[in-house]
Amino acid sequence: MYAVNFLILAALLFAIGVFGVIARRNAVMVLMSIELILNSVNLNLIAFAMMNNSPEGHVFALYVIAVAAAEVGVGLAMVLMIYRNRRSIALDELSVMKG
Amino acid sequence: MLAATLSTGWFLENAWLIPLVPAIGFLFIIFFGKKMPQNGSEIGIVSIGISLAIAIGATFQWIDRVNSASGGGEHTATGFFGTLRAIFPSATETGEHAASFVEPVVKSWTWWQSGGLEFGLGQHIDGLSIMLLLLVTFISFLVQIYSTEYVSGDRRYTHFFASLTLFSAGMLVMVLAENMLQLILGWEIMGLCSFMLIGHWWEEEANSRAALKAFFTVRVGDVGLLVGTAIIFFGANDWAVEHGSNGFSIRGISAWALSGEASQSVLFWGGVALFIASIGKSGQFPLHTWLPDAMAGPTPVSSLLHSSTMVVAGVFLVARLYPVFFVGFDILDTSVNFITIIGGITIIVAAALAFVQDDIKKVLAYSTVSQLGYMMLGLGVGAWLPAVFHIFTHAFFKCALFLGAGSISHSGSHHSFDMKKDMGGLAKKMPITAATWMVSTAALCGIPFFSGFFSKDEIIDNASHNGYQFFYYLALVGAFMTPAYMTRATYLTFFGKPRGAAAGEHHDDGHDDAHGGAHADHDDHHGDAHDDHGAHDDHGAHHGPHESPWRITAPLIVLSILAIGSGYLNAPAFGTHYFTDWVEPVGVEVALDDGYDYASSEDEHASVVLAAVQAEETDGYSSEAKGCGFADPADGTVCYAPKLSHATFSWSKAMPSIILVFAGILFSAWVCMGIYGDRKNPLVGLTSKFAPARWVHTLLVNKYYLDHLYEKIIVFAFAHPIAKAAYWVNQNILDGIVDSVGRGGRATGEWVYRNVDQRVVDGAVNASGLAASEGGHALQPVQSGKVNQYGALLFGAATVGAIVLILVNI
């Protein structure tokens, strides 16, 4: 099945994204990794939609893209504010949220 | 005679409104009285006035009904004038025909049901109840008008009128009672109201004691009423239900008692129990002791109590259930019975006590007791109608006498009732009061041509006529004593030299306060006069004896006119017997249709059958020799009243009592002038010279030691050990139970506190709190604030979740 190729690609992208989220210190890189995860999910949705010949998966993918855009907007704004206050966006130096 | 249709009318059909209106008036006075411009007295007067109007209407329609029954329906009275014409037909016309049965207007509504028994409320309107309805509403109306003046300024003015109105309502409920339960209801309402009214000025301890005494003494008799009602019910119910009624219905009981199927012993013991109730309520010997003490109440109350309500209730009970007593006590077949004994003793005993009283109201109280003895004696000797007629006439003159005494204390003797200390010579100062007093006294004494003569003489005459010779002489002795003590009272009050307050003297030595509680502001004013000697004479002129205002004198005048006039309704000396025609139930056999429900008298058909039976009877055989009460009624018929004969009046038979009356007056006047006046006579100082006379005097002053007997001996002997035993039981048993229950409860509570509350409940709460706290501390390091760690946790958790999902799905 050629759909397996899509799924393998998506899984790879997902793994790379998760690695980025956990391992990178740069906040912008973490945001980009999240984008990777979201897009891997989009890839899965479209792959399954093609498999099942139904349009719902496409619609969902479009939604996810829109939500991801908004999320990145908010995330970048936060990163910008953190940079303004601290002159750094290194996440390992940030522990204000410590409970 | 055939097919006489009984006339009826709105007032007769709706006579039950008569007690209802004052009862509603009572509620209005209680709730709104204080806000009214006259403090509620106007509601009382208006409600009694409405009742009076209905009672008058009902009286006219009843008379119409009686005439339509006896006159064969020849006239059809329409409207007021038609009724009037019907009321006074010529004497010959009413005298000729044989009296025929007049169906009472009976109505009943179910009050409550229990165990298959229906307890009704309703009306039983016959001549007796019509007479008393009119009498009670009329007297109550006058007394209320009088009271607006007499108790004006009283601190419990509104409550006084409320009680007075309810009191009348209670009597009215009783008078038109359709069954025994309703009768008991009215009876008890009166008992309660008499307690409230006698103790109206309860700030004085003597007054509240008198109220309690009245209440408890009457209650002794009330036990008899309940027991008697129960006995009669169980005796009568089976028979009465078979005949379309029940054992509480007055008609049912009457018919049963005369049916010949009633057990003599049930009737006897039921009659004894009911008569004990009458003894208590009507102040018969030996339970009369509460009546003189009841004088502690305001005078209008005494007047109402002693004329038409309360004390008459006992006589009414006997008159109402007369068949029970007639058969139970073998009246007319014996020369002595329970009722005559009690009545006879009461006449003499009470009259003797009236001689030694200094309090004018107590003289009148004992006089009432004595006259009630006459009524009982009359009922006991089979003189039903004269006894009932004596209720009627006695109400007017005794009410006038009491109101007169109140008028004297209000305006003449500065709230004192002491004849020896504060009265004398008042005839000139209070002419209207004196004149009405004289007329009423003459009526009470039985002087010819005054009302008392016509009623009392009939009782005495019938006692002899019916074979009660001993009681005939006893009644004659009473007829001598009555004018004697009344002459003494009249002499002390209105003649001789003015003394004390009647002479314009002021004294604050306490005893005028006994009845002056209501006049506190009056007395304060009076005290000022004492301090200010310069103005003393002016105040003396104002406070000295003077005639009372019109609201007091008007009722007096009306009543004294009736004290003369009411006797002519039934004056055999002049051939009038309206009262007999209208009031006396006719003792004839009445046909009883099968299934005829005589709880509702609407059935015209029954009247027709009834008339037919009567016609047959008048033609027939047995009507002369025997009759109701002497022979059992024929099949299918019942009797509601015994057939009583009346002694025919003649002046020669009346002579002994007339002579004795005048002898009493003259003898008493002679003695009084000797003792209280200036004249010398050999009887002065008799009590100090002659030992037996002194003993009698001491005995009388101490009221035969009956109060001592009741309070010191009976109460001490019975109530004291009972109280002690009750105290012991209370302390040792009841308190022991309560204490141990309390201790047990306390121990249980402590155990529960220690084990359940502290350990289980608090333990659970504390443990959960501790667990949450420790859990929080344990999880705290996870919240590092590092985004990467959060991400790692998130994906780690997602991975674990995914693995679990896969494992579950496999």
Interface residues (C-beta under 8 A of the other chain):
Chain A: V18 V21 I22 A23 R24 R25 A27 V30 L91 D92 L94 S95 V96 M97 K98 G99
Chain B: Q780 V782 Q783 S784 G785 K786 V787 N788 G791 A792 F795
